[in-house]
């Protein structure tokens, strides 16, 4: 097989432990795709491996991805650029002056840190395994490395082509994700996405300050002021996790009035779901070098102004509050409907203006976030 007959393998990883059926209505097509682009195949082959985070609002944070697989034969990795194997393994069977990079049957590959010398870099490498969500930054949502592999055996694929035997048992090393089998597709194409298995993952328990809600993060939705044609909301996200800073955090909110968002302060914003006139789900995240990291015992906050849609706008029945809230990909625990605050009826208080009621009554209702 020569360079003109290059092939591309596609490996798909999906969310599994957070959603029982691996389906997220806010991000129905979200997954992580691993591509193997073969650049040459002779006695050894050179392959560019890339990890693409195609999730709209979930990102891979430190300690980052740890890509692993099981070789089909007795493959060895002679060299690697842009990443490294965690263990070299037993290479005693290899003769010669040049030592392989890795002889493990099931290697584990990690990204190199920022500041890696240029002669050991490839494009999109060296961010310590961190992947941005697709919405926040599509450039840093991809990682890549190159490796030279020898000792492989050839196999015949289902379409009759021959090439290196496919590895198996892929994993990304992030709790909550499992991988499909390898699929051969045409070069420079991601091809069909195979069906995804339902798998298990384990979340690391946080250490957080003692509060009445005992959660690491609180989202506070405060309806502040009601103008004649607009209303103002203040959102505060507080970090009670005492062992973690949330870098590149994001907040996803579902609210029917987001389609009429007219002004936002201190956060970035991007609609997530737009079907015709439907635009009720959006993603908020921090501004670079300003509030993109939420420190321990710290908070970030914003205010937004939304235009009142007279056809359906109301403050009754909990309409002013979001339907769903996600923080860093985890769905927040919402208060039951009967606990939403109501405007007082009758009595002297009824003469107070709507703006005063909104600002001073019990509309300071927090939404509590739980690690799933």
MIKEKOL-48375 format. One record per residue: x, z, y of N, C-alpha, C in turn; residue in three letters. Coordinates in steps of 0.001 Angstrom, whole numbers, plus 500000, padded with zeros to 6 digits. Each point is the difference from the previous one (the first is absolute). Layout:
MIKEKOL-48375
XZYXZYXZYALA/...
This chain:
MIKEKOL-48375
500852500000498810499148500000501190500882500000501233UNK/499756499113500952500836499912501188499249500484501222UNK/500666499903501146499425500533501231498728499279500396UNK/499839498735499568498809499241500372498763500445499232UNK/500174500837499012498872500421499171499737501494500176UNK/500066500440501261499836501426500263498566500434499724UNK/499860501263499633498690500574499728499871501311500752UNK/498803500502500116499760501249500697499105500878499146UNK/500417501233499765499159500951499288499306500897501012UNK/498759500313499772499254500863500904499558501246499247UNK/500223501145500574499591501266499405499114500729501003UNK/498855500471499590499043500598500918499828501472499676UNK/500094500836501013499778501438499845498787500394500821UNK/499207500949499522498769500330500720499815501507500074UNK/499125500404500916499616501405500093499203500374498765UNK/500255501175499468499273500369498791499442501414500040UNK/500772500969500465499535501378499918499080500374501148UNK/500075499289501132499169500364501142498596499429499882UNK/499874498878499298498695499387499782499862499704498520UNK/498968500560499395499865499931498545499982498567499499UNK/499401499093500768499918498611499543501029499111500691UNK/500999500602500673501076499257500671499451499061501070UNK/498838500320500584499407499150501037499747500830501244UNK/500450499498501137499821500679501277499172499096500905UNK/498773500373500353499169499127500835500584499767501384UNK/500848500907500493500635499804501299501156499013499906UNK/500593499886498822501128499087499778499855499379498613UNK/498997499131499820499665499512498653501100499191499333UNK/500885499381500775501058499177499420501370500660500063UNK/500047501282500315501269500684500177500733500235498687UNK/501279499697499972500837500260498832501462499850500406UNK/500886500250499063501424499761500196500414498903499023UNK/500607498951500505500405498875499166501523499948499938UNK/500519499823498789501434499890499775500299498581499545UNK/500823499299500738500369498614499686501441499927499503UNK/500220499176498979501354499672499537500205498512500243UNK/500808499642500979500320498604500288501348499668499394UNK/499996499189498948501247499611499341500703498930500833UNK/501244500268500366500760499073500831500950499130499185UNK/500435500468498844500813499188499086499943500635498619UNK/500013499157498969499958500487498620500994499199499179UNK/501065500670499559500981499378499111500330501033498919UNK/501281500351499852500340501091499079499557501353500560UNK/499981500090501307499403501136500692498965499426500953UNK/499098500836500477499071499500501015500035500901501229UNK/499764499357501145499907500698501285498538500008500423UNK/499507501171500364498590500136500328499848500842501261UNK/499097499579500871499634500773501175498698500723499692UNK/500038501312500040498833500832499704499442500525501318UNK/498713499838500213499377500493501235498767500827499668UNK/499792501031500796498876500921499844499150499872501254UNK/498755499540499844499118499744501131498841500999500000UNK/499863500758501071498881500924500144498853499258500680UNK/499025499573499209498846499277500525498816500926500256UNK/500264501249500283498945500962500306499848500101501516UNK/498767499984500459499747499957501433500395501289500702UNK/499786501150499355500277501249500711500821501009499212UNK/500256499784498728500867500908499242501444499525500096UNK/500908500936500266501404499634500039500769500834498984UNK/501206499565499674500872500715499074501018500754500843UNK/499932501311499955500864500824500830501144500573499173UNK/500896500724500646501118500623499292499495500948498918UNK/500660500055498844501322499434499688499998498518499644UNK/498874499311500144499974498553499860499746499520498578UNK/499918498664499876499738499385498698501219500145499086UNK/499731500048498697501032500038498949499547499014498929UNK/500451498766500125499540498931499125500680500119498636UNK/499196499928498944500544500099498643499316498994499098UNK/500665499652498907499446499115498977500790500198498718UNK/499522499404498923500703500049498711500408498584499629UNK/501296499794499756500502498678499638499448499564498642UNK/499833498687499846499509499450498731501092499947498945UNK/501260499894500432501122499911499062501113500948500375UNK/501234499490499966501165500824500313500582499628501364UNK/499145499791500979500454499593501319500871501076500656UNK/500900499525500839500794500882500840499975499455501417UNK/500102500888500965500059499598501405501466500004500408UNK/500548498803500263501403499902500374500237500394501451UNK/499077499646500850500174500317501412498664500099500697UNK/499966500740501123498767500189500741500329500125501484UNK/499186499374500848500162500049501442498670500402500634UNK/500033500989500884498787500446500677499314501173499344UNK/500442500388498813499438501143499283501041500444498978UNK/499682501037499234500915500465498969499230500693498892UNK/500568499987498794499412500725498881500389501472500108UNK/499097500866499581500287501434500081501011500440498953UNK/500078499285498861500946500327498931500670498725499511UNK/501289500097499655500694498839499440499693499829498523UNK/499782501098499293499728499918498572501264499800499184UNK/499810499774498707501120499843499069500455498542499978UNK/501169499741500583500530498640500074501217499804499097UNK/500193500872498995501186499921499144500047498719499182UNK/498826499401499732499973498772499201500503498795500783UNK/500119500134501326500415498888500843501518499990500112UNK/500625498890499608501449499851500064500384499238501263UNK/501169500277500506500504499272501151500344500928501141UNK/500665499430500994500448500801501133498861500334500961UNK/498965499155500048498886500213500920498949500889499353UNK/499652501069500681498986500918499478498626499625500543UNK/498963500001499159498646499688500479499484501057500962UNK/499040499600500767499336500943500909499101500960499230UNK/499296499483498968499072500847499248499784499403498619UNK/500046500878498975499752499588498618498789500714499409UNK/499196500631500824498837500741499516498956499054499411UNK/499360500417498912498903499230499424498793500003500933UNK/499796501109500687498895500123500958500579500476501332UNK/500550499090500808500640500402501255498986500466501039UNK/500464500845500878499222500448501158500774499579501241UNK/499363499213500866500658499419501165499437500638501271UNK/500895500377500906499585500587501276500586499198501149UNK/499320500060501125500450499316501201501235500696500574UNK/500807499246500728501143500581500690499555500574501349UNK/500743500953500551499589500638501261500302499116501199UNK/499369500275501139500372499299501234501481500222500312UNK/500620499007500601501419500102500308500915499524498903UNK/499439499455498912500817499436498926500859498851500547UNK/501275499890499608500839498903500481499353498637499764UNK/500215499085500933499340498696499950500349499213498742UNK/501200500204499465500372499238498805499274500471498751UNK/499226501057500109499193500471498866498514499949500321UNK/499622499186500981498608499890500404499444498618499665UNK/498677499959499821499241498755500017498859500200500986UNK/499327498943500345498886500095500930498913500920499442UNK/499469500880500838498912500930499668500439501172499134UNK/501309500250499925500455501147499198500321501193500889UNK/500364501064499328500730501102500624499171500780501018UNK/498821500452499547499176500895500809499665501272499227UNK/500837500323499034499789501231499259498734500019499167UNK/499490498828499611498808499935499150498687500100500732UNK/500026500091501318498766500141500780499387498621500244UNK/498695499877499754499260498764500258498857500290500955UNK/499910499257501100498878500152500920498737499422499382UNK/498862500446500506498762499335499612499970498615500630UNK/499209499113499423499961498613500461499500499910501435UNK/499065500867500381499446499961501351500996500495501024UNK/500725501061499685500909500590500969501199499112500289UNK/500572499387498961501179499154500216500203499131498770UNK/499602498734500093500124499128498824501450499631499701UNK/500918500217500941501412499700499744500644501081499149UNK/499693501272500277500599501095499246499123500448498831UNK/498985499211499671499192500305498816500585499350498748UNK/501133499315500138500667499332498882501425500510499854UNK/500424500203498754501382500351499690500530498974499011UNK/501333499827499970500584499005499102501410500397499606UNK/500417499507498828501391500127499574500316498854499048UNK/501281499746499804500455498918499133500848500578498873UNK/499855499422498801500832500468498902500399498835499094UNK/501126500198499317500524499041499031499888500637498624UNK/499313499302499081499665500562498691500613499147498904UNK/500623500653499027500554499311498842499478500604498715UNK/500363499368498867499589500525498703498543499804499681UNK/499327499084500692498566499832499775499747499009498859UNK/498838500106499418499585499029498993498908499122500596UNK/499881498815499492498984499070500501498723500116499176UNK/498914499707500652498692500076499345499180498786500424UNK/498983499679499219499080498915500331498735500599500582UNK/499603499540501179498814500530500673498744499307499473UNK/498872500508500425498719499473499498499776498548500403UNK/500672499538501071499833498609500417501044499074499398UNK/500825500520499086500996499179499327501378500020500629UNK/500123500490501231501317500098500633500832501078499317UNK/501331499852500141500914501017499487500785500617501149UNK/500299501261499867500755500711501020500316501398499530UNK/500564500844500852500315501371499610498758500745499535UNK/500164500793498953498878500799499499499550500983501072UNK/498695500203500091499444500832501072500228501487499740UNK/500434500744501009500018501462499875498573500528499916UNK/499874501276499681498685500623499875500057501415500572UNK/498873500688499943499881501398500436500501500208501428UNK/499507499189500892500403500127501400499352501213500658UNK/500727500584500929499475501101500797500650499999501361UNK/499291500539501005500552500074501354500466501412500343UNK/499798500948499084500524501336500223499295500786501080UNK/498766499628500331499218500699501014498753500561499331UNK/499702501306500154498820500576499350498733499245500374UNK/499160499748498994498724499350500236499993498509499784UNK/501108499412499582500079498553499810500386499681498564UNK/499416498944499466500416499468498705500076498487500118UNK/500786499381499109500306498571500125499370499193498879UNK/499679498762500319499527499073498989501189499433499245UNK/499741499151499006501058499289499305500541498870500875UNK/501171499499499627500609498901500729499229498709499741UNK/499856499203501048499306498722499889500857498903500608UNK/500200498904499271500769498862500494499087499085500801UNK/500451499640501213499235499071500837500966498984500581UNK/499469499047500753500834498967500598500923500592501057UNK/501100499332500251500961500475500996499376500040501385UNK/500463500972500820499584500211501388498505500221500130UNK/499378500535498969498569500298500040499764501317499324UNK/499069500775500546499691501279499381499057499841498818UNK/499321498859499928499184499710498833498800500910499866UNK/499394499925498820498833500814499711500397501453499812UNK/499196500892500505500265501419499826499337500466498709UNK/500754500522499057499412500407498735499128501241500154UNK/499179500228498977499193501209499993500891501228499981UNK/499565501030500679500827501183500176499534501126499079UNK/500891500744499301499610501096499136499525501203500858UNK/499231500887499442499708501337500581501012500996499496UNK/500975500596500858501115500864499598499904501334500680UNK/501009500944499712500004501334500578501238500203500848UNK/499872500846501011501135500376500824499865501449500408UNK/501065500594500417499978501383500402500430500109501450UNK/499240500777500784500335500213501397500799501290500144UNK/500942499988500929500811501187500253499227500931500919UNK/499853501257499609499233500962500777500735500362501275UNK/499321500008501155500662500369501253500077501516500155UNK/500777500434500972500053501414500391499503500061501426UNK/498864500670500235499406499927501319499587501369500519UNK/499874500051501307499680501251500682498609500486499606UNK/499855501317499911498726500602499613498964499760501098UNK/498902499350499626498902499727500929498685500248499285UNK/498901499899500729498691500198499363499656498849499070UNK/500595498812500231499702498855499137501084499764498949UNK/501188500572500162501099499906499035500311498552499614UNK/500127499159501010500364498610499786501231499672500836UNK/500822499055499567501232499690500747499774499240501294UNK/498882499275500115499749499202501200498549500155500407UNK/499778500163501305498632500057500529499795498889501013UNK/498876499316499882499610498972500963498836500542500819UNK/500195500103501308499021500607500894499352498905500848UNK/498719499784499820499252498962500723499143500692501054UNK/500350499830501258499368500724501099499290499028500930UNK/498669500052500006499226499190500929500037500713501351UNK/500698499407500974500277500703501247498963499754501085UNK/499758498735500337499193499684501172499071498843499683UNK/498787500087500533499045498899499907499764499440501392UNK/500449498748500212499738499317501256498690499213499879UNK/499668499283501043498749499237499965500076498885498946UNK/501109499269499974500106498867499088501114500163498974UNK/500764501085500095501126500214499095500011501450499542UNK/500765500275498954500251501378499596501461500127499587UNK/500545501219500114501426500245499795500192500976498845UNK/500962499677499123500316500817498834501478500362500044UNK/500316501241499672501386500433499843500253500292498526UNK/501073499432499454500358500206498596501361500688499958UNK/500067501119499286501243500742499832500298500136498514UNK/501209499639499599500447500146498608501078501076499990UNK/499776501067499257500915501137499974500654500115498635UNK/501303500191499988500782500123498769500236501473499693UNK/499379500490498933500207501380499544500983500069498839UNK/500554498860499609500958499960498902501356500465500518UNK/500505501087499466501222500607500534501277499450499370UNK/499881499064499086501195499433499377500055498482500161UNK/499167499450500889499948498542500074499645499529501399UNK/500748499006500468499615499233501175499331498715499523UNK/498922499605500650499304498772499619500510498858500884UNK/500913499203499451500529498853500727499119498790499727UNK/499847499165501021499160498794499871498618500335499458UNK/499423501099500456498662500417499568498966498959500460UNK/498841500034499361498895499179500484498674500671499686UNK/499009499651500777498652500551499875499008498854499945UNK/499159499981498968498955498985499858498651500672500217UNK/499199499417500860498704500576500375498926498942499833UNK/498877500426499409498816499125499921498928500575500908UNK/499630499235501015498972500425500953499319498752500548UNK/498654499997500100499297498776500412500314499551501419UNK/500489500908500857500249499623501386501417499485500256UNK/500835499949498957501366499502500203500022498553500455UNK/498972499256499694499948498613500466499922499914501526UNK/499658501124500637499885500040501456501082500860500635UNK/501128500184499292501125500734500562500589499202501164UNK/500038500614501192500445499278501188501354500460500509UNK/500366501256499758501282500478500484500520501100499088UNK/501321499983499750500634500974499113501298500448500642UNK/500285501308499905501201500562500583500904500569498901UNK/501285499720500057501037500679499201500088499583498541UNK/499099499188499484500067499534498621499942498477499977UNK/500469499419498909499726498598499690498690499917499228UNK/499359498832500038498728499825499295499875498574499497UNK/499432499871498798499737498689499417498750500087499136UNK/498976499145500232498842499990499095500430499612498589UNK/499360500605498993500338499705498608498982499113499326UNK/498727500241500251498938499245499318499164499287501056UNK/500037498676499975499218499188500924499305498900499211UNK/498694500134499830499187498982499335498866499617500947UNK/500166498861500662498976499597500956499928501001501139UNK/498820500597500190499817500996501055500399501402499542UNK/500329500164498716500389501315499487501447500288500365UNK/500220501095500698501350500429500386499951501507500237UNK/499941500757498906499795501442500139501139500837499430UNK/501094499371499556501112500734499401501304499560500652UNK/500753500960500522501243499677500678501096500978499645UNK/501219499586500280501177500797499676500745500354501273UNK/500356501290500134500768500506501128501368500448499493UNK/501048499773500795501328500496499647500815500192501275UNK/501139500679499858500777500405501154500778498869500651UNK/500453500259501220500795499054500769501476500274499736UNK/500767498948499759501412500139499655500757500777501077UNK/500853500905499532500842500856500842499198501014500824UNK/498702500078499794499190500937500784499288501007499118UNK/499116499537499136499253500933499152499787499442498595UNK/500953499171499533499861499442498656500323501029498925UNK/500616501133500367500264501079499052499241501247500425UNK/499283500598499052499276501241500255500790501137499369UNK/500560500856500836500916501035499550499256501183499393UNK/500740500824499266499445501221499422499455500885501119UNK/498819500575499747499331500846500985499808499283501338UNK/499878498688499954499773499217501204498726499204499890UNK/499701499228501040498796499177499981500219498746500825UNK/499160499022499763499921498795500827498546499844500402UNK/499761499417501158498624499885500460499813498769500865UNK/498757499584500063499630498850500814498603500208500541UNK/499654499208500980498624499915500477499597498543500008UNK/498739499767499731499488498629499994498672499948500734UNK/499745498865500594498744499757500706499263498891499270UNK/498727500279499657499186499034499265498754499674500804UNK/499612498746499988498812499559500722498758500318499186UNK/498988500502500663498751500323499312499218498722499711UNK/499625499851498755499148498893499601498565500508500037UNK/499252499588501004498670500568500221499048499731498845UNK/500300499006499175499096499680498898500038501046498890UNK/501144500695499861500076500980498909500720501279500394UNK/500411500166501239500784501171500384499129501249500068UNK/500520501089499437499321501300500050501019501086499688UNK/499742501218500486500834501136499639499353500856498916UNK/498855499596499525499280500811499017500417499626498580UNK/499727500891499065500221499723498590501447499789499615UNK/500933500529500787501406499848499671500560498620500261UNK/499255499157500765500454498630500232501341499960500721UNK/500292501005500830501221499987500797501256500209499170UNK/499844500406498737501151500313499166500266498881498995UNK/501244499871499553500340498936499051499275500155498672UNK/499859498864499305499426500017498656501077500355498971UNK/501204499448500197501131500272499113501257500109500843UNK/500939500817499519501291500165500654501073500051498917UNK/501093499237500194501144500033499094501239500335500818UNK/500850500872499469501289500267500620501093499646499002UNK/500900499102500404501092499546499135499515499567498623UNK/498836499360499966499479499471498747499154500950499194UNK/499907501276500413499186500972499286498672500182500731UNK/498910500003499242498692500159500627499773501447500386UNK/499543500206501223499783501351500512498685500565499478UNK/499923501322499963498776500695499611499097500099501216UNK/498821499431499908499074500005501126499059501194499905UNK/499568500551501136499029501098499959498650499485499527UNK/499205500843499361498658499564499574499144499670501211UNK/499032499075499857499185499553501139499282501122500730UNK/499587501046499265499256501063500676500882500889500872UNK/501315499773499972500901500765500845500419499258501263UNK/499506498788500179500301499306501246499314500719501154UNK/500682500173501124499393500700501139498876499181500616UNK/499019500707500550498844499365500622499887500439501445UNK/499427499149500852499731500378501377498834500970500029UNK/500045501028500867498907500986500054498729499371500548UNK/498849500495499536498698499514500448499245501117500695UNK/499346499682501155499180500976500692500816501044500723UNK/499318500878500761500682501081500683500803499512501186UNK/500646500935500700500769499640501188501146499035499713UNK/500580500099498785501142499150499695499647498525499994UNK/498711499705499832499618498600499912500170499289501334UNK/500161500751501099500182499384501310501454499588500239UNK/500890500482499154501401499643500161500172498511499725UNK/500865499364500764500185498561499834500597499690498636UNK/499795498763499549500515499605498697501514500115499959UNK/500663499659501102501455500063500020500484501424499787UNK/499339500975500634500407501392499835499746500476498585UNK/498896499611499418499693500403498636501045499473499032UNK/500366498760500172500967499401499090501341500696500120UNK/500388500374501202501314500579500201500067501474499613UNK/498869500723500125500091501450499852499319500561498774UNK/499155499234499344499328500537498816500912499900498789UNK/499463500353498822500849500168498815500316498661499333UNK/500503499068500771500375498710499439501471499943499610UNK/500668501151500011501403500056499593500076500201498486UNK/499521499015499266499913500131498564501174499300499332UNK/500842500715499256501150499352499377499633499335498678UNK/500688498925499704499924499399498689501238500433499221UNK/499855500515498820501087500602499273500558499001499005UNK/501308499895499958500689499082499092500577500766498823UNK/499774499478498802500531500613498793500897499020499267UNK/501158500461499515500815499171499098499237499840498706UNK/499747498744499613499229499756498766500890500197498787UNK/
